[in-house]
Amino acid sequence: MSNTPKPEEKKVSELPLRLVGGFVCLLLGIAISPRISYFSDQPIIVNVLAIALLGFLVGLILTPIFTIRPLRFVRQRLNTMTAAQLAAVIMGILMGLVTGGLFSIPLAFLPTPFRTILPLISVVVFSYFCVFILYYRQEDISNIWNNFMNGSRRVASTPEIAPPTSNSANSEPENKRVILLDTSVIIDGRISDISRTGFIRDTILIPTFILRELQHIADSSDAIRRNRGRRGLEVLSMLQETSLAPIEISDIDVSEVRDADSKLVALARQLPCPILTNDYNLNRVAELQGVNVLNVNDLANAVKVAYLPGEDLVVKIIQEGREVGQGIGYLEDGTMVVVEEGMNMMHKTSPVIVTKVLQTSAGRMVFARFPTENEKDGRG
């Protein structure tokens, strides 16, 4: 169920705060009304009542804009932020407060108007910049910290370091190669089987916006979409447990675009790295933008057994074909077999002879026919 308050609930929750804000502004209006009365020819009581009423109306209208709505925005942001992002914001605020406090010490010796205003401005500015830097470069800072801690542990645990060989002196650190995963290939599930085989050795990178899209699908009101999303989340859990390739979930994002597919293509161009998918449309869009695509369907078609015209197959006809009289069956590897005059053998298993093999973007199709009596005798 959605947590968004209904309009009636919103009004009830805002009304007490509006009244409090209105009375506060009313008292402020009464407090400043004697000074404003010097510039008016009206009696003092009229000015006090007018300013107090104006303050009450202003407080009644503007209080939610400065209280409830900012808090609601902060709550929505906190619900969508990851733990690493929240930690980066808190550390940025603390660093900004410390830096601003230190910088405000020399500002306190300035003349009177500046000594009270500039320290507050410096704290706000430093806090903003610290939060901005830590939030958008949190992964780099985390990597630097992890490398520093790992180096400290290595130094503490190995007091004697062997001298480097001649080869290691000229060697350069190898760049980490990654592969981006698309939502469709995660829901498909075959990526978990592929990763267990060891054919993928590069790091499998899953951006958080792909996780958010999976969660959005899993929370859908449509039962089919909801099951697909939950299956994708289960596949990710299996992937982390059984994959021989390293799995990494990253907060890296592309703010210039909004939808997940466009973000994925833009991210693949920036890194650069390939995209692992089975989405035909994403495949085409990525190729047009010069991004390398690894299509699971192409891999599945490549490892299927090759059938040549004239070979014998045994297939069970399970449904009607597109043309009149055709029947359709499937082999164990999922290859579709279209059998001429197969309607006469519906729900029966029969030997057939391959006549043609057609390779399409959707997969491999085999066309076949039933053997004649002479072919049965000759092959028997």
Secondary structure, 3 states (H helix, E strand, C coil): CCCCCCHHHHHHHHHHHHHHHHHHHHHHHHHHHHHHHCCCCCCHHHHHHHHHHHHHHHHHHHHHHHCHHHHHHHHHHHHHCCHHHHHHHHHHHHHHHHHHHHHHHHHCCCCHHHHHHHHHHHHHHHHHHHHHHHHHCHHHHHHHHHHHHHHHHHHHHCCCCCCCCHHHHHCCCCCCCEEEECHHHHHHCHHHHHHHHCCCCCEEEEEHHHHHHHHHHHCCCCHHHHHHHHHHHHHHHHHHHHCCCCEEEECCCCCCCCCHHHHHHHHHHHCCCCEEECCHHHHHHHHHCCCCEEEHHHHHHHCCCCCCCCCEEEEEEEEECCCCCCEEEECCCCCEEEECCHHHHCCCEEEEEEEEEEEECCEEEEEEECCCHHHHHHHC
